[in-house]
Amino acid sequence: MMTNAPIEKSSRPDVALVSEAASKEIVPLSWAAPLRWLSLGWRDMAEHPVTSLFFGLPFWWMALILHGVLHVGPEYAMTMISGCLLVGPFVAMGLNDLSRRREQGLASDFMGSLTCWKLHLSSMGMLVGVMLVLALLWGRVSLVVIALFFNTNMPSDFDVMEAALNTDNWVFVIAYTVIGSAFAALVFSLSVVSVPMILDRDTDAITAAITSFGVVGKNTAAMLLWAVSIALLILVSLVLPYFAGLAVVGPLLGHASWHAYRESRRLPPPN
């Protein structure tokens, strides 16, 4: 005998079903939207300065470690970058959680933001895994390009910056730039709103990634400005002594990414 059992709903009111999240319409954005996200991100930092700077420390430490690796053992640089890709999204999720709580009018919860990834470990693990594979593939393709243009089996022995400044190597510079830009665009499109979406809607990594690609595809101008803004802010932070600027820029971008996600999708405010 068949019975109509009630459908169990999520115990968390701020979490939507995956099918619901996937069907939400992507909102067209003005090209200047990234400037507003940075402004809102700065307000979030001003509201929680100590906690935000705490989350900025890992970004600073990763830059210092990577700098040391490049001087001592450049061949291990890609391994270090892969490690950063493993840590970075989890730190960013903590910053997203701070912004989410502020949007809801809730008091900040340091421990809650520090461990919010535990509720989404499966989706985050898959997303980070895909990003890690792309990073490793990026590194492998870069080695192949260098090996094709130069008579060396160890790219670590070759100064890429020196080659870039040599006008005789313009074909190499173009090839290396095109390939690097393609991988950078792929990683950016995959992750631009994925982490905050997983936090906000508890969706799976595939749905989050597809939505992220959709946001970039529908708002190319705004996302291009957003990517350039991220790159410029990181470059400026690296110019400061001991890369200390990353301790501020990292949290700023983490907070701003929450607002990028919220404005790019037609969603009700989280409960």
C-alpha positions in Angstrom: 0.0 0.0 0.0 1.5 3.4 -1.0 1.5 6.3 1.4 2.3 9.9 0.7 5.1 10.6 3.1 5.9 14.3 3.7 9.0 15.6 2.1 11.5 16.5 4.7 12.8 20.1 4.4 16.2 21.4 5.3 16.6 22.3 9.0 18.5 25.4 7.9 16.2 28.1 6.5 19.1 29.8 4.7 19.9 26.8 2.6 18.0 26.2 -0.7 17.7 23.0 -2.5 20.3 22.4 -5.3 17.6 22.4 -8.0 16.3 25.7 -6.7 19.7 27.3 -6.5 20.5 26.1 -10.1 17.3 27.6 -11.5 17.9 31.1 -10.1 18.4 33.8 -12.7 21.8 35.4 -13.1 21.5 39.2 -12.8 23.1 41.5 -15.4 25.7 43.7 -13.8 27.0 47.1 -14.7 30.7 47.3 -15.6 31.4 49.3 -12.4 29.9 46.7 -10.0 33.3 45.5 -8.8 34.1 49.0 -7.4 30.9 48.7 -5.3 31.9 45.2 -4.1 35.3 46.6 -2.9 33.5 49.4 -1.1 31.1 47.0 0.6 34.0 44.7 1.4 35.9 47.6 3.0 32.9 48.3 5.2 32.8 44.7 6.3 36.5 44.9 7.2 35.9 48.1 9.2 33.1 46.4 11.1 35.3 43.4 12.0 38.9 44.7 11.7 40.6 42.3 14.1 38.9 39.1 12.8 39.4 40.2 9.2 43.1 40.8 9.7 43.4 37.4 11.4 42.0 35.8 8.3 44.5 37.9 6.3 47.5 36.4 8.0 47.4 33.1 6.0 47.6 35.0 2.8 50.6 36.9 4.0 52.3 33.8 5.3 51.7 32.0 2.0 53.4 34.9 0.1 56.4 34.8 2.4 56.8 31.0 2.1 56.4 31.1 -1.7 59.0 33.9 -1.9 61.4 31.8 0.1 60.7 28.7 -2.0 61.4 30.6 -5.2 64.8 31.6 -3.9 65.8 28.3 -2.3 64.2 25.7 -4.6 62.3 27.2 -7.6 61.4 23.7 -8.8 59.1 23.3 -5.8 57.2 26.6 -6.6 54.2 24.8 -8.2 53.9 22.5 -5.3 53.7 25.5 -3.0 51.2 27.2 -5.2 49.1 24.0 -5.1 49.2 24.2 -1.3 48.0 27.7 -1.4 45.0 26.6 -3.6 44.2 24.1 -0.9 44.2 26.6 1.9 42.9 29.8 0.2 39.3 28.8 -0.5 38.8 27.7 3.2 40.1 31.0 4.4 38.0 32.9 1.9 34.9 31.0 3.2 35.6 32.3 6.7 35.6 35.9 5.4 32.4 35.2 3.4 30.8 34.0 6.6 31.7 37.3 8.3 30.1 39.3 5.5 27.0 37.0 5.5 26.5 37.4 9.2 26.8 41.2 8.9 24.2 41.2 6.1 21.9 39.2 8.3 22.4 41.7 11.2 24.0 39.0 13.3 26.9 39.4 15.7 30.2 38.1 14.4 31.1 34.6 15.5 34.8 34.0 15.3 34.8 30.3 15.9 31.8 29.9 13.6 33.5 31.7 10.8 36.7 29.8 11.4 35.0 26.4 11.2 32.1 27.1 8.8 33.7 25.0 6.1 33.0 21.8 8.2 29.3 22.0 7.1 30.3 22.0 3.5 33.4 19.8 3.5 32.3 17.5 0.6 31.5 20.3 -1.8 34.5 22.3 -0.8 36.8 19.3 -1.2 35.5 18.6 -4.7 35.9 22.3 -5.7 39.4 22.6 -4.3 40.3 19.3 -6.0 39.3 20.6 -9.4 41.2 23.8 -8.8 44.3 21.8 -7.7 44.1 19.6 -10.9 43.9 22.7 -13.0 46.9 24.3 -11.2 49.0 21.1 -11.7 48.0 21.0 -15.4 48.9 24.7 -15.7 52.3 24.0 -14.3 52.9 21.0 -16.5 51.9 22.9 -19.7 54.2 25.8 -18.7 57.1 23.4 -18.4 56.3 22.0 -21.9 56.2 25.5 -23.4 59.6 26.4 -21.9 61.1 23.1 -23.0 59.8 23.7 -26.6 61.4 27.1 -26.9 64.6 26.6 -24.9 67.2 23.9 -24.7 66.6 23.0 -21.0 65.0 20.2 -19.1 64.9 22.2 -15.9 62.8 25.3 -16.2 63.9 26.3 -12.7 67.4 27.0 -14.2 65.8 29.5 -16.6 64.8 33.0 -15.7 61.4 33.5 -17.3 61.4 37.2 -16.5 64.7 37.6 -18.3 63.3 35.9 -21.4 60.2 38.1 -21.3 62.4 41.2 -21.5 64.4 39.8 -24.4 62.9 41.0 -27.7 64.3 37.9 -29.4 61.9 35.7 -27.4 58.7 37.4 -28.4 57.2 34.2 -29.8 57.8 32.5 -26.4 56.3 35.4 -24.5 53.1 35.4 -26.6 52.7 31.6 -26.3 53.4 31.6 -22.5 51.1 34.6 -22.0 48.2 33.1 -24.0 48.4 29.7 -22.2 48.8 31.3 -18.8 45.9 33.7 -19.5 43.7 30.8 -20.6 44.3 28.8 -17.4 43.9 31.9 -15.2 40.6 32.7 -16.9 39.4 29.1 -16.4 40.3 29.1 -12.7 38.8 32.5 -12.2 35.5 31.6 -14.0 35.3 28.4 -11.9 35.8 30.0 -8.5 34.5 33.6 -8.7 31.3 32.9 -6.9 31.6 29.2 -6.1 32.8 29.4 -2.5 30.2 32.0 -1.3 27.5 30.1 -3.1 28.4 26.8 -1.4 28.4 28.6 2.0 25.1 30.4 1.4 23.1 27.7 -0.3 24.9 24.5 0.7 24.9 23.5 -3.0 27.2 20.9 -4.6 30.5 21.9 -6.3 29.3 21.1 -9.8 26.2 23.4 -9.5 28.4 26.1 -7.9 31.0 25.9 -10.7 28.4 25.9 -13.5 26.7 29.0 -11.9 30.1 30.7 -11.6 30.8 30.1 -15.3 27.3 31.5 -16.0 27.9 34.7 -14.0 31.2 35.3 -15.9 29.6 34.5 -19.3 26.6 36.9 -18.7 28.7 39.7 -17.2 31.9 39.6 -19.1 32.7 43.3 -18.7 32.1 43.4 -15.0 34.0 40.2 -14.4 36.9 41.3 -16.5 37.2 44.5 -14.4 36.8 42.4 -11.3 39.7 40.1 -12.4 41.9 43.1 -13.3 41.1 44.7 -9.9 42.1 41.6 -8.1 45.4 41.3 -10.0 46.2 45.0 -9.4 45.5 44.9 -5.7 47.6 41.8 -5.3 50.5 43.4 -7.3 50.3 46.5 -5.1 50.3 44.5 -1.9 53.4 42.6 -3.1 55.3 45.8 -3.6 55.0 46.7 0.0 57.8 45.6 2.4 57.6 41.8 3.2 54.3 41.6 1.2 52.5 42.9 4.3 49.8 44.4 2.2 48.4 40.9 1.5 47.2 40.8 5.2 44.8 43.6 4.2 44.1 42.9 0.5 43.3 39.2 1.2 40.5 40.0 3.6 39.2 42.8 1.4 38.9 40.6 -1.6 37.3 37.8 0.5 34.6 40.2 1.8 34.1 41.7 -1.6 33.6 38.3 -3.2 30.6 37.7 -1.0 29.0 40.9 -2.4 29.9 39.8 -5.9 28.0 36.6 -5.4 25.0 38.3 -3.8 24.6 40.9 -6.5 25.2 38.5 -9.4 22.2 36.2 -8.5 18.6 37.0 -8.0 18.3 35.6 -4.5 16.4 36.5 -1.4 18.5 37.7 1.5 19.7 34.8 3.6 17.6 34.2 6.8 
